């Protein structure tokens, strides 16, 4: 069922399995990425900080990977800090700014539908470092109102952290406008762009951000490969102390293989963005939405903005069903819901409740996220299976 036309062959991990519509959770590793990193797991073992010839290839590979990630987001290579995950990059950004600020009561502003890595770090900063945090509400589409941000600044505000795209609804925040407000008030701006980098054109200069999180496993690299863009001149407290690796912000010998994988993924994504891949995926997403709406008239409701969202993300609620029960009845697809399961009890997603959705609609939610190997045949199969299961409930 799975495969993609053009230069990318069918992915072997997806062959014969259910239609994969959970790309926002994680992506299969692109075989071209695996091929690029493999020699650094086998042959090129040297420490890139060493001075002998065994270090030469790893050192060059690390520099090339840094340049490839920088190119994808319009940064300079020296502004890229490799990390082990998006959560770590978020923590380095938030904790790093707060601790480096020197303020006795530094103030941070974020918003209600942020990733738990940001919200959890904010809570830790309050608990451990005397910070104060303002969490902005969002509107029905999950978007921050710039006016709400403008009203939230204080003389102690050191950082604003607002994501580029929501992982559940795909909603695209007005980052450039929000970052401009932060700049006017003398605060730094961090953007968790884990879901956006590689899916839409995105440049740090145009956004006006000071810090930006990139995550490899959201764009066909392995888990454990991530990076933080740190604009030249921004001071951060390190996340790991020791040697001078990664601008002194993350000590420890670099994982060259994973850095190479992230670089390769960035290079491939840049090529796909230049050749219209987002338009292809958006057309498939819209076809899926139309098929479901036509077959279940009046029962399918879009969550989040209709226009300002990721091209691959469809978040819908279906009247009269529980999302987790619907997916359990559809073995033909692999997707996610808008709820979380705790000890067998499903609760509505905090993202959806922050947007004002009632419990029934939030629990009836499906998050269907497409990717590089999604085909028209996959969409036809998935739509038919979901309609059949929803009609039976």
N, C-alpha and C positions, 0 to 999 in steps of 0.2 A: 504493500500500500504506500510505503514511503519512498521518496526519491525526488529528484529535482531535475528539470530540464536544463540544458546549457552545459557549462564547463564543470559543474560540480556533480560528481557521480553520486548514486544513492549511498546513504550512510550504512555501513554494515551493521551497526548496533541497532538500527531501526528496522532492518529487513525482517519481514514476517511477523512483526509485533504490532501492537495496537497503534493507531494514529496518535502521534505525539503532539499534544497541544498544551504543553506546560513549559514552553521555552523561557517564560519569565522566572521560573523556579531555577532552572539550569539548562544549559545547552549541551548537546553531544560535542565532544572534542572533534574539531575538524581534522580529518586525516592529514591534511597538509600541515596543520599545527603540530600534530604528533610527530610527523616526519622531521620537522625542523628541530624539535627539542631532543629527539632520540639520541643523536651523537653526544649530547652533553650529559646523558645518563650512562653512556658506555665508554666513549673514547676520550672525551675532553674533560678530564676530571680535575684539572689544576685549579688552585685557588686564584681568582682573578687579581688578588692583591699581591701575589708573589712576583718576584723579579726574574724568574727563569723562563725558559721557553714553554714549559707546560702551562704557564699562565697566559701565554700570548693569545691563544684562540679564545679561551673563556673571557678574557678582558675585552677583546674586540667584539665578541658576541653580546656581552652585556651592554657595551656602548651602542651597538647597532639596535638592540632591542629598545633601549631608552629613547633613541632617536625615532624609532617607528611609533612608539606610543605617543611621543610628543607631537609627531606629524599629524596623527589622527585628530588631536584636539587643538592643534594650532599653537602649541607651546614650544619652548626651547628644551633641548634634551636635558640640560642641567637643572630644569625645574621639575623633573620627574623623580619621585622617590618610590622605589619598589617596596611593597608590603606583602604580607601573607594572606590578606583578605580585605574585602571592602569594609568589614566591621573594624578591622585594625586601622585602616586608612581614615575612617570616620573618627575613631578615637584619637589618632594622632592629630587630626585637624582641630577638634574641639578642645581636648585636654591641652594640646600643645599651645593653642592661642591663650586659653585661660591662664595657664601657669606662667606663660611668658609675659603676660600683660603687666604683672606687678601690682595689679589693683587688689585692694583688700576685699572688695565685694564685686567682682566682675559680673557683668550682666550678659546673658546669652538669650537670643531670640530664636525660636524654631516654630514649627507648626504641627497641628494635631495629627496629620497623616504621614509624618516622617517614618522612616524605617526604624525598627527597634534599636538598631546600633546607635543611632543619633539620640533617640529619646532616652535610652538606657544610660548613655554617657552623660547626658544632661542631668539625669537624676543622681549619678555618681558625683558629678561636679558640685551639685548642691550639698550632698551628704558629706563629701570628703574635703572639699576645697573652698567652701564658703561662697560659692557662686549663687546668683539668683537667675532663674530661668522663666521666661515668658513663652507660653505655648499659644500661638495664634490659632483661632478657629478657621475653618474653611467653609466655603459656600456649598451649595447643593452639588456642584460639579467637582468638589474637592480642591478648589483653588483658593489661594490666599489673596485677599484683597490688599492691594498696595497701600490703601489708606489705613488699614489696620496695622500694617507694619510701621508706617510713618508715625502713628500714635504711640507705638510701643517703645520707642527709643528713650533711653535715659542718659545721663552724663557718664554712667558707668558701662554702657553697652560696648562690648569689645568684639562681638561676633554675632552674625546672623547665619543660620544654617537651614537652607530650604532645598529640597531635592529637585532634580530636573524633571523626573517622570515617576509617577506612582507605580509601584510594582503590581498593584491589584487592578487599577482602572486604566492605567496608562496616561492619566491626566498630566499634561505638560504645564508646569508652573511658569508664571511670567518672570523667569529668573533675571533677565537683563534689567527689567524695571525695578525689581526688588534689590538687586545688587547696586544699582545706581543710588537708591535711597540709602543703603548702608554706607556707601562712599560719602554721600553728602553729610552723614552724621558721624563720620570718622571711625566707622566700624569695619572690620573685615567681613568677607562673605565666603562661606563654604557651601558647596553644592555637591550632594551625593548624586552622581550621574551614573550609577551602576546600571540602571535600566535603559538609559538613553544612549550612552556611548556605543557607537557601532550600528545603532538602529536608525538614527537620524543624524544629519549634519550638525556638528556642534563644535564651537570654537571658544576657547577661554577668553580671547580678546573681545569678541563680539558680545559675550555674556557679561564681561566685566567682573569675573569672579577672581578671588584671591587663592582659593583652594578648591580642588575638584577631585572626587573619588572615581576611579576606574576599576572595574571588576572583570577579571578574565573569564570566569565560568558563565557569565551572562553573554559572552560573545565568542563562544566556541574554543576557548582555551581551558586547560584543566583548573579544577578547584585549587586554591592556594596561590594563585597568581593575581596580583592586584597592584594598584599604584595610587599615589596621591600627587596631584599637581600642586606645587607650592610656588607661588609667584615669587620671583626674585625680590628680596628685601623683606619678605614676611618672616618674622621670628617665631619659632616654635620650640617648646620644650620637647626633648626627644621622647620617643615611646619606649626605646630600648637603649640602655647605656652601655658604653664600652668603647669599641674601636670607632673609626671615622667613616665607616661605610654609610652610603646613602645620605651624604651631606651631614653626617653626624647625627641624623635623626632616628636611625634604626640600625643599631650596631649588630654585628654578626656577619659571618661570611655569606655572601649573596647566593641564593639558589639560582644559578645561572640557567639551568634547564627550564625552570618555570618562567624566568624573565624572558628567555628566548621564545617560549610559547606565547606569552602575552604580546611580545613584539610581532610575531608572525600573525597572530589573530588580529592585531591592529592593522597590519599591512593589508591583509585580506579584506577586512571590513572597509578600509578606505577605498579599495578598488570596487567593492560592491556598491558603496554609496555613490561612487562616481558613475556607475552604470545603471542606476535606477532600481536597485533591489528593493528599497522601501515601497516604491509604487507597486511592484509585483505583489508584495506581501499584503499591502493595504487592500488591493483588489480582491485577494483571496479572503481576507478578513470580512470585507463587506459582503462578499458572496455568501459566506457562512451566516452572517447576520440576516441577510435577506431571505435565505432558505428557511431559517428558523422562524422568522416573523411571519412569512407567508403560510407556513404549515401549522403554526400555533397562533392564529389571529387573536390579538388582544391580550395574549398571555406573556409576551416577551417584552421586557423593559430594559433599556440601556442604562447602565450606571456610569456616571462620569460624563465628561463633555463629548459631544458628537464629533467635533472637529479637532480641538486642541488635545490630541492624544497620540500615543505611539502608534505607528502603522500596523503593528502586529498584535495589538491587544483588544480583545472583545470581552467586556464584563457585563453580563446580563443577569437579570432575575427572571425566573419563570414562575408565574402564578400557579399555586396549587401543588408545589413540589418542595422538597427539601433538597438542596444542592448535593449534599453528600450521598443521599439515597439515590438520586438520579444517576450520579456518576458510578455508584456501586452497581447499578443495574445495566451499565453500558460497558461491556468488556472490550468493545471495539476501539475505545479512545482512552488516552491517559491525559487527565486535566486536573485542575484544582477548583476548589470552591471558595466562597468568601467567608468561610467560618473556620473556627479553630476547635479542635477536639481536646477536651480535658477530662480524663477519667470516664470516657464514654459519653460525655455530655457535650453537645455542640453549642457554641456560643457565637453570636454575630461578630464579624470582623470589626475591630476598632476603627479601621479606615472607613468602612461603610456607615457605621453609627456616627462617626464624626461628620459625615456628609448629610446626616439627618434621615437616613433610611430607617424605616420601622423594622422590628424584629422579623416579621414574616418575610418581608422583601429581602432583607439581608441574608436570612437563612436559605432563601431560594436562589442564591447567586451561584453562577458559574464563571470562572475566569478561564477563558480560552485564549491561549497565546501561541502565535504561529512563529515559524522561523525558517531558516535557510533550506531545510529539506521538506517543507510543507508543499504539497501539490494540490492541483484541482481535484484529483481523485480522492485525496485525503479529506477535502472539504465535503465532497459529496457523501462519502462514507460516514463522516462524523455527524453531519446534519441529519442524515436518515436515521442513524442510531439514536441520537438525542430526541428526535421527534417521536420515534416509536416508543421510547421509554417514557417520555413526558405524557404521551397520550394514554399510556396504561396506568398512570398514577392519578 
